[in-house]
Amino acid sequence: MALDERAFFTDKPETKQGRYTCPKCRRSGDYSIRWVRRIKKDRPPQGADEMDRKKFAKLRDYILRLDDEVVCKACGRKFEIPSQQSMMFVDQLDGLPKDEDLEKEIEAASEEPAKPAEPKPALGARFRQSSSNWK
């Protein structure tokens, strides 16, 4: 008998802040978004058969977004959270850059002088002929 996925994980609720812009009134604000972190248990549950053990070996920790909509703080309308991802693996989260680091990189890049534009390549001879030679 195949076991339910919840038998392999321990659920832990979390709240994360997100900055979103209301599509109706165009005002941005910080919103609390509910997530659940599913952490893989240290061993397969009792009564797991061979298929369940194989499945358990491949499982990874992940985080799942529970809220799909938020209510705008300015106009009071519900709008959908503009994100493709409602589930992410925890090991992928660890590799993402932090917001502060991104801001510093953007500032550093904007202070550097822009590179001069490369000259355009010369046109071929057939494109430089005058239109009087056309038939």
Secondary structure, DSSP 8 states (H G I E B T S, - for coil): ----GGGTEEEEEEEEEEEEE-TTT--EEEEEEEEEEEEE-SS--TT--HHHHHHHHH---EEEE---EEE-TTT--EEE---S-SEEEHHHHHHS--HHHHHHHHHHHHHS------------GGGSS-GGG--
